[in-house]
Structures are given as structure tokens and as C-alpha cells.
Amino acid sequence: MRDVDPGIFKAYDVRGIYPEQIDEEVAYRVGRAFVAFLGEGKIVTGRDMRLSSPELSRAFISGAVAQGADVADIGLCSTDMLYFASGVLDRPGAMFTASHNPKEYNGLKLCRRKAGPISMDTGIVEIRDLVLGGEFPQAGSAGTVEEMDMLPRYVDHVLSFIDISSLRPLKVVADAGNGMGGLILPALFARLPCELVPHCFELDGSFPHHQPDPINPENIQLLSQWVLEAAGDLGMAFDGDADRVFLVDDRGEPVSGSLTTAMVARRILQTHPGEKIIYNCINSWVVPETIREYGGTPIRERVGHSFIKQTMAETGAVFGGEHSGHYYFRDNYRADSGLIAAMFILEIVSLEDRPLSEILKPFRKYYASGEINSRVEDIPAKLAEIASLYADGDMDRLDGISVEFEDWWFNVRPSNTEPLIRLNLEARTRDLMEAKRDEVLAVIRS
């Protein structure tokens, strides 16, 4: 029995290099541990297009079956499609993917029934300990495996969030990054009056064009170029497992996750007045301002899907958005779906009948630094120093340290996995943003 690297068990998922850290034996043991920990008799599994995903998925399913579970295997899918399957089938789910990571990586995103999150605090530790020990509770009879095609039902579900009849024949340029968007988007756009201009749609886990990481500015520059070349109405870039989306407007300008959150929040509040909407503590000021302006109640939360989903469950919030391209919907089992958010944007552009760049003008009120990472050896000491230096601001510790002044704010928070401090800063003018960004970075890096 091989030794398993405990470092593959992360805050929100299981992830490592294949086959050095994650191989078929590890996947088999995770399958057994997942079923044993949850005590469930039925689960659903899916996988992305990574080169190692078929073998790892088969091994995981073998482990789950050996532990007595009946498995519905939906095969190639996006992570949000797996969450949908978990919700509609009322089964815990396991998705083989390493999202935006390089080709040598693979891993698992796990959830409870109805897409309930499993994180380090809610099950990954227990699953890890079972895997490391290699001893599993005695199972009864072996389970069964059923292959299931969920794509048509998933497309129906995504389209249920908007009024298809309101859509204009927009030209949409999409970069799937050779990831799962290449499977989902053609099935979806076959039902829409829009023209899809595809790039990197071949499912290829070797990623021949670029890493499937749309938060990388170089990849967004590619999409901007393609939108301008095609005279597109907007562009969409998806990560490898197609659960996150990043947009560019008709002028090729990137649209931040905060701006997308604000636009979707406004649209939802137009049809669901008075609802609660969640945003994280590094979203732009424009997000809570927009929510209040359109009669909603903004709720601020920590960064991370498990926190957002838990608060949605507790408050009944209709929607939640994060700067990182994750968008959560109550009627999607509180799970995130970049695809549903993208459909809202198509609806908004169609209903307003003007370019996305024009629609965005009132939202582009502030100037953001973007997330800047700095390696820091003694993170607690550095956070204490920052708190002392900026004690004259309005400070809270919901997630790291957030400090707000009249004309600018910043958040510093430690990485979950590396000795890094992440800085996000925003100001009312570009000059002030750049000055304060450099000032705070100088403190972090001193």
C-alpha cells in the first residue's frame, strides 16, 4: 500500500500532480473514504477532459462501488453540471478536475447531496484520515454503476434562469481553453438566437493553446483580440472545468468579477425585488451600492465557496458573487455557475439594446489594483504591523484585515496553501489607487 501525500488535501478540494501525488490507488481509496465518511448508498460522479481523468475516475468509482455505493456516472461534464446532477438526483457528488491548473495536475471537487459543500472544516479532514490510514469500514454487498447523460437536462436548467425570447442575435466570442466549455457551450447555444464564435473548443487535456486560466491577463488579452477581430458583442472565457467565466465587452475591455456581480445583481433584483444578495469582502464598492440602489439587502462574507453557500443557506439569499468569477444562485442548489451568470449578461445586453461597454459605464466608478500576491515569512507579524499602521481606518477582520477610508479601501489576507499575503485595493481615482497600492505593498514587502 503506497504512502499518500497529505498535502493533496486542500481547503476546498483534493489536488496534486499525476501520477506522483494522485494515482489510481489514491483515487480508489478516496472513493472508498468518500462513501464511508458520508454513509450514503448512492453518489454521482463526473470528470473533465484531463488526460488522467478517465483512469482516475474509473478507480474512484471502483472504490465507491467496493464500499457499497450505487454510482451514477455522468462522464464528461463541467463542475457546475456535476453540482446540478447532485442537486437534481439528490446524491453526493465527486468531480475529477484540477480546474485551471497545468496539465500534470488532477484532483477532486466533492459535495454532499444537493451540492452541499465539503471543505476542510466539513469533511475533507475525515476523508483524508481514512485515505492515509488505508483502513475502511466493512461494506455490505458491492454497489452498481449506471452511465447517465445529464447534458440535455442541464441545458434546460441553465436556460430556465432567463427569458430566451428576449435575446437578440448577439455575436458571442468564447474561449473554452480546451476545457469543458467546449462540450457545454455548443449544446447551449444551439438553443439560442446568438452566434457563437468558438476558440479552443477541442477537448484536450494537454492544453495546446494556453492554460485554461481566464484570470491570467494574457489569456484575457487573447479573448479581447478575438472579440475585436470578429466585431463581437462580448467575449466569454472559461476555466478548465467551466464553472468560472470572465467577460470582455464589445471594445475588448475586461469586465471584472465585481462588475459582473453588480450587473447580475441588478437584473435579479428587477425580477426578485427586496431579496438578499451576498458579496465577498474584496468585491468592489459598486457591488453593495448597486444592491442597495435596486432595493436589495447586501450581505458581506468571507472569500470562498463554502462560506458563500453556507450564508446563502442561512439567509435565503437569491444570489452571490465573487471577484474570482464564481457566481452562486439559490435556484441552482446554491452552487456556482459561470454559465448561468453569462446567460444573465446576454439577457441584459438584449433587453437594454445597447453595447455592453455602454451598459457598464455607470458601474465603472472605481479603480482596483487586482489581486497582488507577496511572499511573507511571518504572516501573523506582518498582519499585526499592517493593522497598527492603518488603525485610523474603519477596520474589520472578517477575512484577513479590511481597512476602509473615505476615498479608498484595502484587504490583506493570507493564502490557505502558501506563505503569501494577498492584497486587493480600490480607490475613487486611478492616481490614488496606484499611490496607495504602492504604499501598502511597500509595507507588506518590507
N, C-alpha and C positions, 0 to 999 in steps of 0.2 A: 504494500500500500504506500503510495507516494506521499511525501510531505507536501502540504498545501501552504502557499504563501498567504498569511493572514492579511497582508496589505491589499489583496484584491477586493476585500470587503470595505466599501466606501460608505460615505454618509448616506447616499441615496440609492446605490446600486452595487453590483459586483462587476469589476472591470480589471482587465490585465492583458498581457501580451500572450498570444497563442503561438506555439504550444508551451512556452516556458512556464507561464504562470497559470494559464487556463487551458486544460486539455480535456479529452473525452472523459477521463476518470473523474476529474474535478466536476465536470458538468453532471455526470451521473450522480455523484454524491450530493451536489446541490439539489438535484431533482428529488432525491430521497428526503433530504433535510427539509426542503420547502413543504412537501406533503406532510411529513411527520410533525413539523412545527405547527402548521395550520390545522392539522387534523381533519382535512377536507377530503371527500371522496371523489370530487370532480374538479378538474382545472382546465384552463385553456392556455395554449402556447402559440407563439408566433416567432418569426425570425426576419432579419433583414438580409441584404444581399452580400454580406461579407463572405469572403472565401471560406472561412472556417465555420460559418453559421450552420450549414446543413449537418455536419458531423456533430457539432456541439449540441444542437437541438435534438438530434436523434438520441444522443447519450443522456441528456436531461430527461427526455420522455421515457427512456428505458428505466431510469431511476425512479421517476414518479410512478410508473406502472408497477415496478417491483415493490413499491411502498403501498400499493393497493389503490391508486387513483385511476379513474377513467379520464382520459385526456382527449379534449377536442383540439386538434392541431389545425390552425388556420393558415399555416405555411407562410409564404412571403407576405409581409404586411408592414405598415408603418406602426410606430409605437402608439399613436393615438387610435389607430384601428384596433390594436390589441386591447387598449383600455375600453373601447366601445364594446368589443366582444366580451370582456369581463363583466361589463355592466349589463348588457342585454341577455347574456347567458347566465348571469348571477353565479360566476365562478371566479376564484382567484386566477391570476394570470402571470405568465412569465414570457418576457420578450428578449430574444437574443439580439443584442445590438451593442455597439460601442459609440453610437451616435456620430459625433463629428471627429472622433479620434482617428489617427493614422491607421493604415490598412492592417498592420500587425496586431492591432487590439481587437478584443471582443469582450462580451460581458452580458449581464442580465439586468433588466429592469423588472422588478417584482411588484405585484399588487395583491391586495385582498379582493374579496367579492366586491362587485360594483365599483371596481377601480380604486378601492381604498388604498392609500399609500402605505408602503413598507419602507422604513428608513432605519438608520442605525438605532434610533430610540424605540422603534416599534416592530422589531423582528429580525433585522439583519444580524445583530449580535448573536441571537439564539441560533439562527441558521448557520452562521459562521462557526459557532462552537460545535454544532453537530457535524459539520463538514470536517473540521480539524480533527475531531475525535474519531471519525470514521465508524462510529457505532450508532445504529439506528433501531428504534423500537420494532418489535416483531410485527410484521404486517400479516394480514389475512391472505385471501386469495389475490392474485395479481389483477391489475386493472386492465382496461382496454384502451385502444386508440381509434379515434374516428377523425378522418380528414374532413374539413369543413371550409366552404368558400364564403367568407363574410363580406367580400368587396361590394357586391350589389347593395346589401343592406346598409353598409357603412356609407356609401354614396347617398342613398336615400336619407340617411340620418343627417349628414353634413348639410344637404340642401334644405332640410326642414327648418333651418335657422333663418332662412331668408325667403323673400318673395321672388322666385325665379322670373316671373312675368314682368318684374320691374327692371330687369337687367337690359342694358343696351349692348350692341355688338362691339364691346371693347376689345382692343388688341392687348393681350396679356403675354409678356415675355417671362418665361420661367426657367430657372436654373435648378435642376434636381441634384446636381453634384454627383451623378451616377448612383444616387441613393434611391430610397423607396418612393420618393415623389414621382419617379419615372413610371411606377406602376399605378399610383393613385390618381395623379392628375389627368391622364388621358381618359380614364373611366369617368371622372367628374366632369371634365369639360365637354365630353360627348353629350351631356345633358344641358349645356349652357349655350346661349347665343353668342358667346365670346369666341374670338380667335385665339388659339393657344400657339405661341411661338416657342418651341421647346429647345432647350440646350442641356446637354449632358444627361439625357433621359435613359441611356442604356444602363441596365442594372449591372454594375461592375464593381466588385469589392476591391479591385486593385486601384481604383480612382485614377484613371488615366489622364484626366484633365486638371483636376485640382482637388485639394482636401474638401470634404463636404462640410465646410465650416463657414456658414454665412456671416458669422460675427467678424471674420477676418476682413479687414478693409480691402485687401487685394481682390478678394472674391466679389465683393460688392462693386468694386470698380469695373470688373468684367461685366457684371449684370447691367450696370449703368451704361456701359458702351453698347451692349446689345439692345437695350431699350432705345437708345438714340438712333442706332443703325436701322432699327425696324420701325421707327416712329411709333413706338408702343404707348399705350395709355398708362401703363405701370409695369413694374417688374416684381417678381417674387423669387426669392432664393430660399431653398430648404436645406436643412442639415441631413445627415445620412439616414436617420430613421424618420425623417419628415414630420417630426412633431413640432418643430420650430420654423417660423417664417420671418424673413426680413424683407422689407419692401424698398423699392426706389420709385420716385414719381416720374411723371412724363418728361421731366427735364433731366432725368438721370440722377437726381439728388437723393441720397439715402434718407429713409424715414426711420427714425429711432423707434425702439420698442415703446418708449413713453408716448410718442405721438400716435402710434398705432393704438395703444391702450386708450388714449384720450378720445380718438375718433370712434372707436368701437363702443366705448362707454357712452358717448353722446347718442349714438344711434340706438343703443339698447334702452337708454332712458327715455327716448322719444316714444318707444312702444311699450316700455315697462316703467312708467313713472314712479318715482319715490323709492326705488329699490336701493339696496346696499351694494357697493362695489369696492373690491379690495385692490389695493396697490401696494407695492413694496417700498421700503424706506429709501431706495435710491432712484425711484421714479422721479421725473421732473415735477416741479411745482404745477405745471399745466394740468397734470392728471387730477389731483384733488380739486383744483379750481374749476375744471370742466365738469366734474361730477356734481359739485355744489351748484354751479350755474344752471345745470339742467335738472335740478330738483332731486338728485340722488344723495346718498349718505356715503362719504368716502371712509374707508377703514384701512388704516395703515398697518402693515405686517412686515415680518422679517422676510429676507430673501430666501426662496426655496419652496419647492412644490409641496412638501409635506406640511409646512406652516400655512401656506395659502389654502390648501384643501381642507385642513382642519378648521381654520377660521371660517371658511365658506360653510362647512357643516354646522358650525356653532351659531352662525349669524343668519344663515339662509341667503347669503349674498348671491346675486344673479350672475356676476362676472368678476374676474380678477385678472390683472395684467402685470407682467414684469418687464423690466428693461431688456431682459435677455431673450425676448422673442417667445416667451411662454404665455399663453392666454387660456384662461380657465372658464368653463361655462357650467352653471348649475345644471342645465338640462343635458349636459354631456357627462353625467355622473361626477360632476365637479372636476373632471380631468381636463388636461390641457390639450389644445388642438390649434396649431398654426393654420390649418386648412379652414377651420370654421371662421377664424379671425379674418383670413383672406377673403372669404365669401362676403363677410360684412363690408369689407372695403370695396369690393365690386359693387355691392348694393348702394353704398354711399355715393360712389362716383356716378353711378347710373341715375340715382334719384336727383342729385344736385345738377347733373348735366353740365358739368364744367370740369376742367382739368384737375387732377389730384393736386398739382402744385398750387392751384388757386384755393382749393379747399383747405390746404394745410397752412396757408398764410397766417390766419389768426392763431393757430396753435404754435407757430414758430416764434415764441415770445422770449425764450431764454437761451442761454449758451452753455452747453455742457462739455465737460472735459472728456467724457467717456471713461471707461474703467481703466485705471492705470495701476499695474502691479509693481510692487517693490519688495525685494528680498530683505528681510529683517531678522536678525538673530534672536533678539529678546523682544518678542511681540508684546507681552504684558507691560514691560517697562516703557516701550515706545508709545503704547496707547495711553499710559498714565501721563507721559510727557505732553502728548497732544491735548489731553483733557485739561491739563494745568495751563497750557499756553492759550487755550481758547475758552477759558472759563467764563469770559464775559458774554458769550453767545448763549442762545437757548439750546441746551444740551439734553440729549436722551441717549439711553443705552439699549434700545430695543434690539439692535443688531450692530455690534461694534459700538462706535461712537458717532452720533449725528450731531452736528452743530449748525444752528440756523441764525443768520443775521438778516438785517432788513433787505440787503441787496444781493446776498449770496448765501449758499449753504454747502456743506460737505459731509460726506460719510466716509469713515475709515473702518474696515472690518477685516478680521483675519481670514485667510483661506482655511477651508476644512482639511485640506490634504497636504499643503506645502507651507514652508516658513515665509509666507507672503502676507503683506498688507495691501488691500485693495482700496484705492481712492476713487470716489466719484464726487464731482464738484459741479455746481451750476451757479450762474450769476446772471444779472439783468443785462449786462453788456459783454461783448467779447473781450474787450480790454481788461475788464475787472476779472472775468473768468480766468484769463491767461495769467494775470498777475497773482491771483490767489492760488491758482493751481501750482504755479512755480514756488510760491511761498510755502504751501503745505507740503509739497514734495520735498523741499529742502529740509524741512523738519523731519519727515519720515526717513530720509536717506542720510541724515547727519550722524 
